[in-house]
Amino acid sequence: MSLRKKSKIETNSSLWWMYVPAFIFVGFFIVYPFLDGIRISFTNWNGFSQNYDFVGLQQYSRMLTDPDTWLVVRNTLLFGLGSTIFQNVVGLTYALLLNQSIKFKAITRTIVYLPVIISPLIMGYIWYFFFAYQDGALNDILMALGMDKINALGNPDLNIWIIVFVNTFQYVGIAMIIYLAGLQSISKDFYEAADIDGATPFQQFKNITLPLIMPSVTINMVINIIGGLKLFDVIISLTGGGPGNASQSMSTFMYTLYFSRQDAGYAATQGVLMMVIILVLSLAALVYFRRQEVEA
């Protein structure tokens, strides 16, 4: 074996040690809590006592027959998929606009992206004071126009979409930046050739822009689905999951089960279900949109 080849092997072997801290961190803070959560889902632990019993699949049977489970699953899917659709549509619209030669592009990008750096909990409270029934800005505007006040956050048919709106408003800047990067990577030659062939702007978008930004679509869809399905902070600050469980997500429902009802075993079971839903939907989106990607 040559000295150069031997040195290369030794170098590669030594580089593996650089991964050890990351493996330890992931194992201790992610893998172990995840596996322990699955273990807890087979118990009746209250979250505080040192004594608990293993109850087998009893918690899972309870979960499948609990009407609250399907309510929070429905809400979680609305939060996740609704936010994903709106963030991608609005984010792509912003990106297409800012990809043009217009004034104040840098300022506009900053304004749209600015909410991302705000804590979701704080963002929720900001919008709470807009939608609040008592002294909320929305009702002040309605009353100034001679209209009746509305209890937007207390209406189960409305507060879910308010949560989707606030989540979209906060994170649409991320989608915009990713789409803008994808748009700026497309060669102008494609559009010049399309102009020569007489293609309309819509045809150019459909046949050139959309296929070539599919990697950006893939990234945004997966990120937004995962983020929307585990939504927590905004719900806590806007509605607290109420009225009743009407606006609970699976994350807030687990929080309620653990801390308010002292039912940690059942909360862990709900966590396992949430993990399965996020895993299935995010992988399905990843596989589907990766298949739509084309080579430039």
C-alpha positions in Angstrom: 0.0 0.0 0.0 1.4 3.4 -1.0 2.1 6.0 1.7 -0.3 8.4 0.0 -3.2 5.9 0.1 -2.4 4.9 3.7 -2.3 8.5 4.7 -5.7 9.1 3.1 -7.3 6.1 4.9 -5.9 7.3 8.2 -7.2 10.8 7.5 -10.7 9.5 6.7 -10.7 7.3 9.9 -9.7 10.3 12.0 -12.5 12.4 10.5 -15.1 9.9 11.8 -14.3 11.0 15.3 -15.7 14.5 14.4 -19.1 12.9 14.2 -19.1 11.6 17.7 -20.3 14.8 19.5 -23.1 15.1 17.0 -24.1 11.4 17.5 -24.1 11.8 21.3 -26.1 15.0 21.1 -28.8 13.5 18.8 -28.9 10.3 20.8 -29.2 12.0 24.2 -31.7 14.8 23.2 -33.7 13.2 20.4 -33.4 9.4 20.1 -33.6 8.6 23.8 -36.6 10.9 24.6 -38.4 9.5 21.5 -37.9 5.9 22.6 -38.8 6.7 26.2 -41.9 8.5 25.0 -43.0 5.3 23.2 -42.3 3.3 26.4 -44.4 5.8 28.5 -47.3 5.4 26.0 -47.7 1.8 27.3 -48.1 3.0 30.9 -50.6 4.9 33.1 -48.0 7.3 34.4 -49.4 10.6 35.7 -46.2 12.5 34.9 -45.0 13.1 38.5 -45.3 9.9 40.5 -42.5 7.4 40.8 -45.1 4.6 40.6 -46.9 3.5 37.5 -48.1 0.4 35.8 -47.7 -0.9 32.3 -51.1 -1.2 30.7 -50.2 -2.6 27.3 -52.3 -1.2 24.4 -55.0 0.2 26.7 -53.9 3.8 26.0 -54.0 3.2 22.3 -57.4 1.7 22.5 -58.6 4.7 24.5 -57.1 7.0 21.9 -58.9 5.4 19.0 -62.3 5.7 20.8 -61.8 9.2 22.2 -63.7 11.8 20.1 -61.3 14.5 21.2 -58.5 12.6 19.3 -60.3 13.0 16.0 -61.1 16.6 16.7 -57.5 17.5 17.4 -56.3 15.4 14.4 -58.7 17.3 12.2 -57.5 20.6 13.6 -53.9 19.6 13.2 -54.4 18.6 9.5 -56.1 22.0 8.9 -53.3 23.9 10.6 -50.6 21.9 8.7 -52.1 21.6 5.3 -53.8 25.0 5.3 -50.7 26.8 6.4 -48.7 24.9 3.8 -51.0 25.8 0.9 -51.2 29.5 1.9 -47.5 29.9 2.7 -46.5 28.4 -0.7 -49.0 30.3 -2.7 -48.4 33.7 -1.1 -44.6 33.1 -0.8 -44.3 32.2 -4.5 -46.4 35.3 -5.4 -44.1 37.5 -3.4 -41.0 35.8 -5.0 -42.3 36.3 -8.5 -43.0 40.0 -7.8 -39.6 40.6 -6.2 -37.8 38.8 -9.0 -38.8 41.6 -11.3 -37.0 44.9 -11.7 -39.0 47.0 -9.2 -38.1 49.6 -6.7 -37.6 49.0 -3.0 -37.1 45.2 -3.5 -34.7 45.0 -0.6 -37.0 46.9 1.8 -40.0 44.7 0.7 -38.0 41.5 1.3 -37.1 42.7 4.7 -40.6 43.6 5.7 -42.0 40.3 4.5 -39.3 38.3 6.2 -39.3 40.4 9.5 -42.1 38.4 11.3 -39.9 35.2 11.0 -37.5 36.5 13.6 -40.3 37.2 16.2 -41.1 34.5 18.7 -44.3 32.6 17.7 -45.7 33.2 21.2 -45.2 36.9 20.9 -46.6 37.0 17.4 -49.7 35.2 18.7 -50.2 37.8 21.4 -49.7 40.6 18.9 -52.6 39.3 16.8 -54.6 38.4 19.9 -54.9 42.1 20.7 -56.2 42.6 17.2 -58.8 39.9 17.3 -59.8 40.1 21.0 -63.5 40.6 21.7 -62.8 43.2 24.4 -60.8 46.2 23.3 -59.6 44.4 20.2 -58.6 46.5 17.2 -60.9 44.6 14.9 -64.0 45.2 17.0 -63.0 48.8 17.4 -62.9 49.2 13.6 -66.3 47.4 13.2 -67.9 49.6 15.9 -66.5 52.7 14.2 -68.2 51.6 11.0 -71.5 51.1 12.9 -71.3 47.3 12.9 -71.7 44.8 15.7 -68.7 43.3 17.5 -67.7 39.7 16.7 -66.1 37.1 19.0 -63.7 35.9 16.4 -61.4 33.9 18.7 -64.4 32.3 20.5 -66.0 31.1 17.3 -64.9 27.5 16.6 -65.6 28.0 12.9 -63.4 31.0 12.6 -60.6 30.8 15.1 -59.0 27.9 13.3 -58.6 29.9 10.2 -57.3 32.9 12.2 -54.6 30.6 13.6 -53.8 29.5 10.0 -53.6 33.1 8.9 -51.3 34.1 11.7 -49.0 31.2 11.1 -48.9 32.0 7.4 -48.3 35.6 8.0 -45.3 34.8 10.2 -43.5 32.2 8.1 -44.4 33.2 4.5 -41.0 35.0 4.4 -39.2 31.7 4.5 -41.1 30.4 1.6 -40.5 33.6 -0.3 -36.7 33.5 0.2 -36.5 29.9 -0.9 -38.6 30.5 -4.0 -36.7 33.7 -4.8 -33.4 31.7 -4.7 -34.9 29.1 -7.0 -36.2 31.8 -9.5 -32.8 33.5 -9.6 -31.1 30.3 -10.5 -33.1 29.9 -13.7 -31.2 31.0 -16.8 -32.6 33.9 -18.7 -32.0 32.0 -22.0 -35.1 29.9 -21.4 -37.3 33.0 -21.2 -35.6 34.6 -24.2 -36.3 31.5 -26.3 -39.9 31.4 -25.1 -40.4 35.0 -26.1 -39.1 34.3 -29.5 -41.6 31.4 -29.8 -44.4 33.7 -28.7 -45.2 32.1 -25.4 -47.4 34.0 -23.0 -46.4 34.8 -19.4 -48.7 32.1 -18.2 -47.2 29.6 -20.6 -43.7 30.6 -19.5 -44.6 30.1 -15.9 -46.3 26.8 -16.5 -43.6 25.3 -18.8 -40.4 26.9 -17.6 -40.7 28.5 -14.1 -42.7 25.9 -12.3 -40.8 22.8 -13.4 -37.4 24.5 -12.7 -38.4 25.6 -9.2 -39.7 22.2 -8.1 -36.7 21.7 -5.8 -37.8 24.9 -4.0 -41.4 23.6 -3.9 -40.2 20.3 -2.4 -38.2 22.1 0.4 -41.1 24.5 1.2 -43.7 21.8 1.2 -41.9 19.5 3.6 -40.8 22.3 5.9 -44.2 23.8 6.0 -46.0 20.5 6.6 -43.8 19.6 9.5 -44.0 23.1 11.0 -47.8 23.4 10.6 -48.5 19.9 12.0 -46.6 20.6 15.2 -48.1 24.1 15.7 -48.2 25.1 19.4 -47.1 28.6 20.4 -49.6 30.6 18.3 -52.5 28.5 19.5 -51.6 28.9 23.1 -51.4 32.7 22.8 -54.4 33.2 20.6 -57.1 30.8 21.9 -55.4 28.5 24.5 -57.0 25.7 22.5 -60.5 26.8 23.2 -63.4 27.2 23.4 -63.2 23.7 25.0 -61.0 21.7 22.6 -62.3 23.4 19.5 -58.9 24.8 18.4 -56.6 22.3 20.0 -53.8 20.9 17.9 -52.2 17.6 18.8 -49.3 19.5 20.4 -51.5 21.6 22.7 -53.7 18.6 23.5 -50.6 16.7 24.7 -49.7 19.7 26.8 -53.2 19.8 28.3 -53.1 16.1 29.0 -49.8 16.2 30.7 -49.9 19.3 32.8 -53.6 20.0 33.3 -55.0 16.4 33.5 -51.8 14.7 34.8 -52.2 12.0 32.2 -48.7 11.6 30.8 -49.2 8.1 29.5 -52.1 9.2 27.3 -50.2 12.3 26.3 -47.3 10.1 25.1 -49.8 8.0 23.1 -51.0 11.1 21.4 -47.4 12.1 20.7 -46.8 8.7 19.0 -49.8 9.3 16.8 -48.6 12.9 15.9 -45.2 11.5 15.0 -46.8 8.9 12.7 -48.9 11.6 11.0 -46.0 14.0 10.5 -43.7 11.2 9.2 -46.3 9.8 6.7 -47.4 13.2 5.3 -43.8 14.7 5.1 -42.4 11.6 3.5 -45.3 11.4 1.0 -44.8 15.1 0.1 -41.1 14.6 -0.2 -41.4 11.5 -2.5 -44.2 13.1 -4.6 -42.5 16.5 -5.2 -39.1 15.0 -5.8 -40.6 13.0 -8.7 -41.8 16.2 -10.2 -38.3 17.8 -10.3 -36.6 18.1 -13.7 -33.0 18.8 -14.7 -32.3 22.4 -15.8 
